[in-house]
């Protein structure tokens, strides 16, 4: 690990599975002055200086969601979409710089994840060539050109090149941010997909994987059944009853029994899957509230089963640090604590001074910062890669 790292002001940019726009946040990152907690985890201090959501326009968001849900488009659309997203991400960065009051010359780096269009980490044949692959759009060269700031982007592909899943990327940041307690800890993010990072008492991320769907199925049920974009606070699910036998059937999906390292996304648990389950619930004669209650329960129950099956035999966890939109869902929180095999204490990212909303922006700022200084920042134990490496591609100006 290099010892020559210096403080930098870094922008993190990300658009997640909700595709509502670009989360943009500005951070001051510096060495803490303490020795690294381990060979692989640098000791850093982070302070958020400014943040905002730069929303996608309505028509753009609608078309982007439809493109990803259908999996069908043209080569020209993909080509132009990469450039268009680059312009949008650049506009988000420029808006953030203006809001912060800092001159662009004082910002050293941008880390941009882009927008995931397709993630296919399983080996498959294409015209006689076996590949794994992932595609994030939002051209970093455009962001660098518009802002005049170096950009590191396209983080997943380096890990895939060394045999990993290219995800979850959060394991490194979770170890940096939450690994100093001396206590085994789970960091659970419930966004569109739910993912769990397991940190041991030494502060190392020893396991991280997508447990399955997070909010995306319940969000789709709220939209289709109730005309709402999501179930605020789990209020709709709280008015229904869980259909236990159907939930048991849903938990038989092969993804849940697949052994980590593993990742998933809309390709498996997206709109088509959710629509099929909603139709299935109606065929069973369930009320709309019972359907959304059962589909909501799939998230915490798949998390608990994943913990019992894969994590508990190695490390017992009795505290979870929650992030993502699912943090606000009372039904999810209740089921997690009711069915966790040990007494469980739930924390929020905010309890540690970290914004849940801008956690992923922070992730990509940290990945960019550490890659810039040559600090390997994938976690092979979590992704399955054959070696440690620095993630992302640098576009200079």
C-alpha positions as CSV (number, residue, x, y, z in Angstrom):
1,X,0.0,0.0,0.0
2,X,1.4,3.4,-1.0
3,X,2.2,5.9,1.8
4,X,2.3,9.0,-0.4
5,X,-1.4,9.7,-0.5
6,X,-2.5,13.3,0.0
7,X,-5.8,15.0,0.8
8,X,-8.1,15.5,-2.2
9,X,-11.5,17.0,-2.7
10,X,-13.4,14.4,-4.8
11,X,-16.8,14.3,-6.4
12,X,-18.7,11.1,-6.5
13,X,-21.4,10.5,-9.1
14,X,-23.9,7.6,-9.3
15,X,-27.2,6.6,-10.8
16,X,-28.7,3.5,-9.2
17,X,-31.5,1.1,-10.0
18,X,-34.2,3.7,-9.3
19,X,-33.0,5.8,-12.3
20,X,-34.4,9.0,-10.9
21,X,-31.3,10.9,-11.6
22,X,-27.6,11.4,-10.7
23,X,-26.6,11.5,-7.0
24,X,-23.7,13.9,-6.8
25,X,-21.7,14.6,-3.7
26,X,-18.5,16.4,-2.9
27,X,-16.1,15.0,-0.3
28,X,-12.9,16.0,1.4
29,X,-10.8,12.8,1.8
30,X,-7.6,12.6,3.7
31,X,-5.4,10.1,5.5
32,X,-6.5,9.9,9.1
33,X,-2.9,10.0,10.5
34,X,-3.5,6.5,12.0
35,X,-1.8,3.4,10.7
36,X,-3.8,1.3,8.3
37,X,-6.1,-1.1,10.2
38,X,-4.8,-3.9,8.0
39,X,-2.7,-4.6,5.0
40,X,-5.8,-4.0,2.7
41,X,-7.8,-1.2,4.5
42,X,-6.4,2.3,4.5
43,X,-7.2,4.6,7.4
44,X,-9.0,7.6,5.9
45,X,-11.2,10.5,7.1
46,X,-14.1,11.7,5.0
47,X,-16.2,14.8,5.2
48,X,-19.1,15.6,2.9
49,X,-19.1,19.2,1.7
50,X,-22.1,19.4,-0.6
51,X,-24.6,17.1,-2.2
52,X,-27.6,17.1,-4.6
53,X,-29.8,15.0,-6.8
54,X,-29.6,16.0,-10.5
55,X,-32.9,14.5,-11.8
56,X,-33.4,12.9,-15.1
57,X,-36.1,14.7,-17.2
58,X,-39.3,12.7,-17.3
59,X,-39.2,11.5,-20.9
60,X,-35.5,10.5,-20.5
61,X,-36.1,8.6,-17.3
62,X,-39.1,6.8,-18.8
63,X,-37.3,5.8,-22.0
64,X,-34.2,4.7,-20.0
65,X,-36.3,2.5,-17.7
66,X,-38.1,1.0,-20.7
67,X,-34.9,0.3,-22.5
68,X,-33.4,-1.6,-19.5
69,X,-36.6,-3.4,-18.7
70,X,-37.0,-4.7,-22.3
71,X,-33.3,-5.5,-22.9
72,X,-33.9,-4.5,-26.5
73,X,-32.5,-1.5,-28.4
74,X,-30.3,-0.5,-31.3
75,X,-26.5,-0.1,-31.5
76,X,-27.1,3.6,-32.4
77,X,-29.2,4.1,-29.3
78,X,-26.6,2.6,-27.0
79,X,-23.9,4.7,-28.7
80,X,-25.8,7.9,-28.3
81,X,-27.0,7.0,-24.8
82,X,-23.4,6.7,-23.6
83,X,-22.7,10.2,-24.7
84,X,-26.1,11.6,-23.5
85,X,-25.5,10.2,-20.0
86,X,-22.0,11.6,-20.0
87,X,-23.5,15.0,-20.6
88,X,-26.0,14.5,-17.8
89,X,-23.4,13.4,-15.4
90,X,-21.2,16.3,-16.3
91,X,-24.1,18.7,-15.8
92,X,-24.6,17.1,-12.3
93,X,-21.0,17.7,-11.4
94,X,-21.1,21.3,-12.6
95,X,-24.3,22.0,-10.7
96,X,-22.7,20.5,-7.6
97,X,-19.5,22.6,-8.0
98,X,-21.7,25.8,-8.3
99,X,-23.7,24.9,-5.2
100,X,-20.5,24.1,-3.2
101,X,-19.0,27.5,-3.9
102,X,-15.6,26.0,-4.5
103,X,-13.8,26.8,-7.8
104,X,-13.3,23.8,-10.0
105,X,-9.6,24.2,-9.7
106,X,-9.8,23.1,-6.0
107,X,-11.5,19.8,-6.9
108,X,-8.9,17.1,-7.7
109,X,-10.9,14.2,-9.0
110,X,-14.3,12.8,-10.0
111,X,-15.4,9.2,-9.5
112,X,-18.3,8.3,-11.7
113,X,-20.0,4.9,-11.8
114,X,-22.3,5.8,-14.6
115,X,-25.6,4.0,-15.2
116,X,-25.6,0.2,-15.2
117,X,-27.4,-0.9,-18.4
118,X,-26.6,-4.6,-18.2
119,X,-24.7,-6.8,-15.8
120,X,-23.9,-10.4,-16.9
121,X,-21.1,-11.8,-14.7
122,X,-22.0,-15.4,-15.5
123,X,-19.8,-17.0,-18.1
124,X,-21.6,-17.4,-21.5
125,X,-20.8,-18.0,-25.1
126,X,-20.9,-15.3,-27.7
127,X,-20.1,-16.4,-31.3
128,X,-17.6,-19.0,-30.0
129,X,-16.0,-16.7,-27.3
130,X,-16.8,-17.3,-23.7
131,X,-17.1,-14.1,-21.7
132,X,-18.3,-12.4,-18.6
133,X,-19.5,-8.8,-19.0
134,X,-21.0,-5.7,-17.6
135,X,-21.9,-2.3,-19.1
136,X,-22.1,1.0,-17.4
137,X,-22.8,4.1,-19.6
138,X,-22.0,7.8,-19.0
139,X,-18.9,8.5,-20.9
140,X,-16.1,9.6,-18.4
141,X,-14.2,11.5,-21.2
142,X,-17.2,13.8,-21.6
143,X,-17.4,14.5,-17.9
144,X,-13.7,15.3,-17.8
145,X,-13.9,17.6,-20.9
146,X,-16.9,19.5,-19.5
147,X,-15.6,20.0,-16.0
148,X,-11.9,20.2,-16.6
149,X,-11.4,17.7,-13.8
150,X,-9.8,14.2,-14.1
151,X,-12.4,11.4,-14.0
152,X,-12.1,7.8,-13.0
153,X,-15.0,5.7,-14.2
154,X,-16.1,2.2,-15.4
155,X,-15.1,0.6,-12.1
156,X,-16.6,-2.9,-12.5
157,X,-14.7,-4.2,-15.6
158,X,-11.3,-4.5,-14.0
159,X,-12.6,-6.9,-11.4
160,X,-14.4,-8.9,-14.1
161,X,-11.1,-9.1,-16.1
162,X,-9.5,-10.9,-13.2
163,X,-12.4,-13.4,-12.9
164,X,-14.6,-11.6,-10.4
165,X,-18.2,-10.6,-10.4
166,X,-17.5,-6.9,-10.8
167,X,-19.6,-6.5,-7.7
168,X,-20.4,-5.8,-5.0
169,X,-18.1,-2.8,-5.0
170,X,-19.3,-1.5,-1.6
171,X,-17.2,-4.0,0.4
172,X,-14.0,-1.9,0.2
173,X,-15.8,1.3,1.3
174,X,-17.7,-0.5,4.0
175,X,-14.4,-1.8,5.5
176,X,-12.9,1.7,5.4
177,X,-16.0,3.4,6.9
178,X,-17.2,0.8,9.4
179,X,-14.3,-1.5,10.2
180,X,-12.9,0.2,13.3
181,X,-15.3,-1.1,15.9
182,X,-13.5,-4.3,16.7
183,X,-16.8,-6.1,16.4
184,X,-18.3,-8.3,13.6
185,X,-20.6,-6.1,11.7
186,X,-23.0,-6.4,8.8
187,X,-23.6,-3.5,6.5
188,X,-26.9,-4.0,4.7
189,X,-27.9,-1.8,1.8
190,X,-31.5,-2.2,0.6
191,X,-31.8,-0.3,-2.6
192,X,-33.3,-1.8,-5.8
193,X,-31.2,-4.9,-5.0
194,X,-30.2,-5.8,-1.4
195,X,-26.6,-6.4,-0.7
196,X,-24.7,-7.4,2.5
197,X,-21.1,-6.8,3.5
198,X,-19.7,-8.8,6.4
199,X,-16.8,-7.2,8.3
200,X,-14.9,-9.2,10.8
201,X,-13.6,-8.0,14.2
202,X,-10.2,-7.1,12.5
203,X,-12.0,-4.7,10.2
204,X,-11.7,-6.7,7.0
205,X,-14.5,-7.3,4.6
206,X,-14.7,-11.1,4.5
207,X,-17.9,-11.6,2.5
208,X,-20.2,-9.4,0.4
209,X,-22.9,-10.4,-2.0
210,X,-26.3,-9.4,-3.3
211,X,-28.9,-11.3,-1.3
212,X,-31.6,-10.7,-3.9
213,X,-34.3,-8.1,-4.6
214,X,-34.4,-5.0,-2.4
215,X,-37.1,-2.5,-3.1
216,X,-37.7,-3.0,-6.8
217,X,-40.4,-5.7,-6.6
218,X,-42.4,-3.9,-3.9
219,X,-41.9,-0.6,-5.8
220,X,-43.4,-2.2,-8.9
221,X,-46.3,-3.6,-6.9
222,X,-47.0,-0.1,-5.4
223,X,-47.0,1.4,-8.9
224,X,-49.2,-1.3,-10.5
225,X,-51.6,-2.0,-7.7
226,X,-51.9,1.5,-6.0
227,X,-50.6,4.0,-8.5
228,X,-47.7,5.1,-6.2
229,X,-44.0,5.1,-7.1
230,X,-43.1,3.2,-3.9
231,X,-44.6,2.1,-0.6
232,X,-43.6,5.0,1.7
233,X,-42.6,3.6,5.1
234,X,-44.1,0.2,4.3
235,X,-47.6,1.6,5.0
236,X,-49.3,-0.4,2.2
237,X,-47.6,-3.7,3.1
238,X,-48.5,-3.1,6.8
239,X,-52.2,-3.1,5.9
240,X,-51.9,-6.6,4.3
241,X,-51.2,-10.2,5.5
242,X,-48.2,-12.3,4.3
243,X,-49.3,-15.4,2.3
244,X,-46.8,-17.7,3.9
245,X,-47.1,-20.6,1.5
246,X,-46.6,-18.3,-1.5
247,X,-43.6,-16.6,0.2
248,X,-42.1,-20.1,0.7
249,X,-42.5,-20.7,-3.0
250,X,-40.8,-17.4,-3.9
251,X,-37.9,-18.3,-1.6
252,X,-37.2,-21.3,-3.8
253,X,-35.9,-19.1,-6.6
254,X,-32.5,-20.6,-7.5
255,X,-30.6,-17.4,-6.9
256,X,-31.2,-17.6,-3.2
257,X,-29.4,-21.0,-2.9
258,X,-26.5,-20.0,-5.2
259,X,-23.2,-19.8,-3.2
260,X,-21.4,-16.4,-3.0
261,X,-19.6,-14.7,-4.6
262,X,-22.7,-13.7,-6.5
263,X,-24.5,-10.6,-7.8
264,X,-27.8,-9.9,-9.4
265,X,-29.9,-7.1,-10.8
266,X,-32.8,-6.1,-13.0
267,X,-31.8,-8.8,-15.4
268,X,-33.2,-11.4,-12.9
269,X,-35.5,-9.5,-10.5
270,X,-36.6,-6.6,-12.6
271,X,-39.9,-5.5,-14.1
272,X,-40.8,-8.7,-15.9
273,X,-40.2,-10.8,-12.8
274,X,-42.2,-8.4,-10.6
275,X,-45.1,-8.2,-13.1
276,X,-45.3,-12.1,-13.2
277,X,-45.5,-12.2,-9.4
278,X,-48.2,-9.6,-9.2
279,X,-50.2,-11.5,-11.8
280,X,-49.6,-14.7,-9.8
281,X,-50.8,-13.1,-6.6
282,X,-54.0,-12.0,-8.3
283,X,-54.5,-15.6,-9.7
284,X,-54.3,-16.8,-6.1
285,X,-57.2,-14.5,-5.2
286,X,-55.1,-12.3,-2.8
287,X,-56.0,-8.7,-2.1
288,X,-53.7,-6.0,-3.4
289,X,-52.5,-5.3,0.2
290,X,-51.7,-9.0,0.8
291,X,-49.8,-9.1,-2.5
292,X,-47.6,-6.2,-1.6
293,X,-47.2,-7.5,1.9
294,X,-45.9,-10.8,0.6
295,X,-43.7,-9.3,-2.0
296,X,-42.2,-6.9,0.5
297,X,-41.5,-9.8,2.9
298,X,-39.5,-11.5,0.2
299,X,-36.7,-9.0,0.8
300,X,-36.1,-9.4,4.5
301,X,-36.7,-13.1,4.5
302,X,-34.2,-13.7,1.6
303,X,-31.7,-11.6,3.6
304,X,-32.2,-13.7,6.8
305,X,-32.0,-16.9,4.8
306,X,-28.8,-15.7,3.2
307,X,-27.3,-14.9,6.5
308,X,-28.2,-18.3,8.0
309,X,-27.0,-20.2,5.0
310,X,-23.8,-18.5,4.1
311,X,-22.6,-16.1,6.8
312,X,-23.5,-17.5,10.3
313,X,-21.4,-20.7,9.9
314,X,-18.4,-18.4,9.6
315,X,-19.3,-15.2,11.5
316,X,-22.1,-14.5,13.9
317,X,-23.5,-11.0,13.4
318,X,-25.7,-9.2,16.0
319,X,-25.6,-5.7,14.6
320,X,-26.6,-4.4,11.2
321,X,-25.9,-1.0,9.7
322,X,-28.8,-0.2,7.3
323,X,-28.6,1.9,4.2
324,X,-30.8,2.5,1.2
325,X,-34.4,3.2,0.7
326,X,-35.5,0.0,2.5
327,X,-34.2,1.6,5.7
328,X,-37.5,3.5,5.9
329,X,-39.7,0.5,5.4
330,X,-41.1,-0.5,8.8
331,X,-42.3,-3.9,7.5
332,X,-38.7,-4.8,6.4
333,X,-37.1,-3.7,9.6
334,X,-39.6,-5.6,11.7
335,X,-39.2,-8.9,9.8
336,X,-35.4,-8.6,9.9
337,X,-35.4,-8.3,13.7
338,X,-38.2,-10.9,14.2
339,X,-36.5,-13.7,12.2
340,X,-32.7,-13.0,12.7
341,X,-31.4,-16.0,14.6
342,X,-29.7,-13.8,17.3
343,X,-30.8,-10.7,19.1
344,X,-30.2,-8.0,16.5
345,X,-29.5,-4.3,16.9
346,X,-30.2,-2.1,13.9
347,X,-28.2,1.1,13.1
348,X,-28.5,3.6,10.3
349,X,-25.6,5.0,8.3
350,X,-26.5,8.4,9.8
351,X,-25.5,7.0,13.3
352,X,-22.0,7.0,11.9
353,X,-22.1,10.4,10.3
354,X,-22.7,9.0,6.8
355,X,-25.6,10.0,4.5
356,X,-27.6,7.0,3.4
357,X,-28.8,8.9,0.3
358,X,-25.3,9.7,-0.8
359,X,-23.5,6.5,0.4
360,X,-23.0,5.3,-3.2
361,X,-21.7,8.7,-4.3
362,X,-19.2,8.3,-1.4
363,X,-18.3,4.8,-2.5
364,X,-17.3,6.0,-6.0
365,X,-15.4,9.0,-4.6
366,X,-13.5,6.6,-2.3
367,X,-12.8,4.1,-5.2
368,X,-11.6,7.0,-7.4
369,X,-9.4,8.4,-4.6
370,X,-7.7,5.1,-3.8
371,X,-7.3,4.1,-7.4
372,X,-5.7,7.5,-8.1
373,X,-3.1,6.7,-5.5
374,X,-2.5,3.2,-6.6
375,X,-4.3,1.5,-3.6
376,X,-6.0,-1.8,-4.7
377,X,-9.7,-1.5,-3.9
378,X,-11.5,-4.6,-5.0
379,X,-12.0,-7.3,-2.4
380,X,-11.4,-10.7,-4.1
381,X,-12.9,-12.6,-1.1
382,X,-16.1,-10.8,-1.9
383,X,-16.1,-10.6,-5.7
384,X,-14.3,-13.8,-6.6
385,X,-11.5,-12.1,-8.5
386,X,-8.1,-13.9,-8.7
387,X,-6.2,-10.9,-7.3
388,X,-6.4,-7.4,-5.9
389,X,-6.4,-4.5,-8.4
390,X,-7.2,-0.8,-8.8
391,X,-10.6,-0.3,-10.2
392,X,-11.6,2.2,-12.9
393,X,-10.2,4.0,-15.9
394,X,-8.6,7.4,-15.7
395,X,-9.6,10.2,-18.2
396,X,-7.2,13.1,-17.9
397,X,-7.9,16.7,-19.1
